[in-house]
Amino acid sequence: VKGLAVGDRVLAQVRGGFCEYAVTAATSARRIPDRMRFDQAAGFRINYVTALHGLRDRARLQAGETLLVIGAAGGTGSAAVQVGKLLGARVVGVASTAEKRDLARRYGADITLDRDVDGWRDRLRAAVPDGLDVVFDPACGALMQPAFRSLHWGGRHLVVGFVSGEIPALPVNLPLLKGAALVGVDYRQFADVFEREQAGRELEELLGWVAAGRLDPPAGRVFSFTEYREALTFALSGEGVAKTVFEVAAA
């Protein structure tokens, strides 16, 4: 193994979990910047590479464009808010509670909205009268169609996941009428199957932003290793922000 030494602080992606020790390929391990805490690093890789890959590679987000992030206080959502700002976008964050909307503003959202479906598109139009360029959507729930309808000509709607538990339908005439695109963002296939080298370069770029102080990833609630039941219940409740984290005590 070159470039790493015993005692280095690293992050890595491994199979399995809930364990005190793990083995990973050296190519998967990345040194953590000095300013980065372990709880920040634990949820960093998938969230932030997904956000950067989705916004820059798939949506071709340009400086000055308007980006809507659904679930803006969640793991990939908070990453998309931060990365979108670094790419020069005006960011509209959607979150379920006032507390989460406050967090989205702390992450960099210029405008925040609730996610109540009734009248939502009217509230969006009032906040962003010139429409949307890109939608980053990890939920693909009840707001998917209203958000897509709010894209202007040439807009891009990123399908990132189905946190809502639903797989919604979209009338296929909408992409035609708007000249808009529905674009899939699959981190696993991007990073593990088809474009490993590109994913690695993007992870290094993101860690460089952290090292330079341009990016300060939020950390979610931290549970001790013995509190796995409580941690799972909390993670599945939808109440948390960012990623729920296990802290494994040193041997």
C-alpha positions as CSV (number, residue, x, y, z in Angstrom):
1,V,0.0,0.0,0.0
2,K,1.4,3.4,-1.1
3,G,0.5,6.8,0.1
4,L,-1.0,5.7,3.4
5,A,0.6,4.8,6.8
6,V,-0.6,3.2,10.0
7,G,-2.3,5.8,12.1
8,D,-3.6,7.9,9.2
9,R,-7.1,9.2,9.6
10,V,-9.1,7.8,6.6
11,L,-12.5,7.3,5.2
12,A,-13.4,4.2,3.1
13,Q,-16.4,2.4,1.7
14,V,-16.8,-1.2,2.9
15,R,-19.3,-3.9,2.6
16,G,-21.4,-4.7,5.6
17,G,-21.5,-2.6,8.8
18,F,-22.2,-2.6,12.5
19,C,-18.6,-3.8,13.0
20,E,-15.6,-2.6,14.9
21,Y,-13.0,-3.6,12.3
22,A,-13.2,-3.6,8.5
23,V,-11.0,-4.5,5.5
24,T,-11.1,-2.4,2.4
25,A,-9.1,-2.1,-0.8
26,A,-6.3,0.5,-0.5
27,T,-7.8,2.3,-3.5
28,S,-11.0,2.9,-1.6
29,A,-9.3,4.6,1.4
30,R,-8.8,8.4,1.4
31,R,-7.0,10.4,3.9
32,I,-9.3,12.8,5.9
33,P,-8.3,16.5,5.9
34,D,-7.1,17.7,9.3
35,R,-10.1,20.0,9.7
36,M,-12.6,17.1,9.1
37,R,-14.1,15.3,12.1
38,F,-14.8,11.5,12.0
39,D,-18.5,12.1,12.3
40,Q,-18.4,14.4,9.3
41,A,-16.4,11.8,7.3
42,A,-18.6,8.9,8.1
43,G,-21.5,10.1,5.9
44,F,-19.4,12.1,3.4
45,R,-18.5,9.9,0.4
46,I,-21.8,8.7,-0.9
47,N,-23.7,11.9,-0.2
48,Y,-21.2,14.3,-1.7
49,V,-20.1,12.4,-4.7
50,T,-23.8,11.8,-5.5
51,A,-24.4,15.5,-5.3
52,L,-21.4,16.6,-7.4
53,H,-21.9,13.8,-10.0
54,G,-25.6,14.6,-10.2
55,L,-25.4,18.4,-10.4
56,R,-22.3,18.8,-12.6
57,D,-22.0,15.6,-14.7
58,R,-25.7,14.8,-15.1
59,A,-27.5,18.1,-14.9
60,R,-24.7,20.3,-16.2
61,L,-25.6,22.9,-13.6
62,Q,-24.3,26.3,-14.5
63,A,-23.4,29.3,-12.3
64,G,-26.4,31.6,-12.0
65,E,-29.0,28.9,-12.6
66,T,-31.7,28.1,-10.0
67,L,-31.6,24.8,-8.3
68,L,-34.4,23.2,-6.2
69,V,-33.3,20.7,-3.7
70,I,-36.1,18.5,-2.2
71,G,-35.2,17.1,1.2
72,A,-32.6,19.9,1.7
73,A,-31.8,18.9,5.3
74,G,-31.2,15.2,4.6
75,G,-28.0,13.4,3.7
76,T,-27.8,13.9,0.0
77,G,-30.1,17.0,0.1
78,S,-27.8,18.9,2.4
79,A,-24.8,17.9,0.2
80,A,-26.7,19.1,-2.9
81,V,-27.4,22.5,-1.3
82,Q,-23.7,23.0,-0.4
83,V,-22.3,21.7,-3.7
84,G,-24.9,23.7,-5.7
85,K,-23.8,26.9,-4.0
86,L,-20.1,26.1,-4.7
87,L,-21.0,25.6,-8.3
88,G,-22.6,29.1,-8.3
89,A,-26.3,28.3,-8.3
90,R,-29.2,30.0,-6.6
91,V,-30.5,27.3,-4.3
92,V,-34.1,26.7,-3.1
93,G,-34.3,24.2,-0.3
94,V,-37.5,22.2,0.5
95,A,-37.8,20.7,4.0
96,S,-40.6,19.5,6.2
97,T,-40.2,21.5,9.3
98,A,-39.1,25.0,10.3
99,E,-36.1,23.6,12.1
100,K,-35.0,21.7,8.9
101,R,-35.6,24.8,6.8
102,D,-33.4,26.8,9.2
103,L,-30.7,24.2,8.7
104,A,-31.0,24.3,4.9
105,R,-30.4,28.1,5.1
106,R,-27.3,27.4,7.3
107,Y,-26.1,25.0,4.6
108,G,-26.4,27.8,2.0
109,A,-30.0,27.7,0.7
110,D,-31.0,31.2,-0.5
111,I,-34.7,30.4,-0.3
112,T,-36.6,27.7,1.7
113,L,-40.0,26.2,1.2
114,D,-42.2,23.7,3.0
115,R,-43.3,20.5,1.4
116,D,-47.0,20.7,1.9
117,V,-48.5,19.8,-1.5
118,D,-51.6,22.0,-1.3
119,G,-50.7,25.3,-2.9
120,W,-47.0,24.4,-3.1
121,R,-46.5,25.3,-6.7
122,D,-48.1,28.7,-6.1
123,R,-45.7,29.3,-3.2
124,L,-42.8,28.3,-5.3
125,R,-43.9,30.6,-8.1
126,A,-44.1,33.5,-5.7
127,A,-40.6,32.8,-4.4
128,V,-39.0,32.0,-7.8
129,P,-41.1,33.7,-10.5
130,D,-38.7,32.9,-13.2
131,G,-38.9,29.1,-12.7
132,L,-36.3,26.4,-12.1
133,D,-33.4,25.1,-14.1
134,V,-32.6,22.0,-12.1
135,V,-34.4,19.8,-9.5
136,F,-32.4,17.5,-7.2
137,D,-34.9,15.0,-6.0
138,P,-33.9,12.2,-3.5
139,A,-37.6,11.7,-2.5
140,C,-39.6,11.4,-5.8
141,G,-42.8,11.7,-3.8
142,A,-45.8,14.0,-4.0
143,L,-43.7,17.0,-5.1
144,M,-42.2,15.4,-8.1
145,Q,-44.8,16.4,-10.6
146,P,-45.3,19.9,-9.3
147,A,-41.5,20.4,-9.3
148,F,-41.2,19.1,-12.9
149,R,-44.0,21.3,-14.0
150,S,-42.1,24.3,-12.5
151,L,-39.1,23.7,-14.7
152,H,-38.7,26.2,-17.6
153,W,-37.5,25.3,-21.1
154,G,-34.5,23.0,-21.0
155,G,-34.8,22.2,-17.3
156,R,-33.4,19.0,-15.8
157,H,-35.0,16.9,-13.0
158,L,-32.6,14.6,-11.3
159,V,-34.1,11.3,-10.0
160,V,-31.7,10.5,-7.0
161,G,-33.8,8.1,-4.9
162,F,-37.2,7.1,-3.6
163,V,-37.0,8.1,0.1
164,S,-40.8,8.7,0.0
165,G,-41.3,5.0,-0.5
166,E,-43.3,5.6,-3.7
167,I,-42.4,5.4,-7.4
168,P,-44.5,8.1,-8.9
169,A,-45.7,8.4,-12.5
170,L,-44.9,11.4,-14.7
171,P,-47.0,12.2,-17.8
172,V,-44.6,11.8,-20.7
173,N,-45.9,14.8,-22.5
174,L,-44.4,17.1,-19.9
175,P,-40.7,16.6,-21.0
176,L,-41.8,17.2,-24.6
177,L,-43.8,20.4,-23.8
178,K,-40.9,21.8,-21.7
179,G,-38.0,20.5,-23.7
180,A,-37.0,19.2,-20.3
181,A,-35.1,16.1,-19.2
182,L,-35.7,13.5,-16.5
183,V,-32.2,12.3,-15.5
184,G,-31.2,9.3,-13.4
185,V,-28.4,9.6,-10.8
186,D,-27.1,6.3,-9.5
187,Y,-24.1,6.6,-7.3
188,R,-23.5,2.8,-7.1
189,Q,-23.2,2.2,-10.8
190,F,-21.3,5.4,-11.3
191,A,-18.7,4.8,-8.6
192,D,-18.5,1.0,-8.4
193,V,-19.2,-0.2,-12.0
194,F,-18.9,2.2,-14.9
195,E,-16.8,5.3,-13.9
196,R,-14.7,4.4,-10.9
197,E,-11.8,6.7,-11.9
198,Q,-14.0,9.7,-12.4
199,A,-15.8,9.0,-9.0
200,G,-12.3,8.8,-7.3
201,R,-11.3,12.2,-8.8
202,E,-14.5,13.8,-7.7
203,L,-14.0,12.5,-4.2
204,E,-10.5,13.9,-4.1
205,E,-11.9,17.2,-5.4
206,L,-14.5,17.3,-2.6
207,L,-12.0,16.5,0.1
208,G,-9.8,19.3,-1.3
209,W,-12.8,21.7,-0.8
210,V,-13.0,20.5,2.8
211,A,-9.3,21.0,3.3
212,A,-9.5,24.5,1.9
213,G,-12.4,25.5,4.1
214,R,-14.8,25.9,1.2
215,L,-17.0,23.0,2.4
216,D,-18.0,22.2,6.0
217,P,-20.1,19.0,5.9
218,P,-22.8,18.7,8.6
219,A,-23.0,15.6,10.8
220,G,-26.2,14.0,12.0
221,R,-27.0,12.6,15.4
222,V,-24.3,10.3,16.8
223,F,-25.2,7.1,18.6
224,S,-22.9,4.8,20.5
225,F,-22.1,1.4,19.1
226,T,-24.4,-0.3,21.6
227,E,-27.4,1.9,20.7
228,Y,-28.0,0.2,17.3
229,R,-31.7,-0.3,17.8
230,E,-32.3,3.3,18.8
231,A,-30.1,4.5,15.9
232,L,-32.0,2.4,13.3
233,T,-35.3,3.6,14.6
234,F,-34.2,7.2,14.5
235,A,-32.6,6.8,11.0
236,L,-35.9,5.4,9.6
237,S,-38.1,7.9,11.3
238,G,-37.3,10.8,9.0
239,E,-36.7,13.1,11.9
240,G,-32.9,13.4,11.6
241,V,-30.7,15.6,9.5
242,A,-27.7,14.6,7.4
243,K,-26.6,11.0,8.2
244,T,-27.2,9.1,11.4
245,V,-23.8,8.0,12.7
246,F,-22.4,5.2,14.8
247,E,-19.4,5.9,17.0
248,V,-17.3,2.8,17.5
249,A,-15.1,3.0,20.6
250,A,-11.4,2.5,20.2
251,A,-10.2,-1.0,21.1
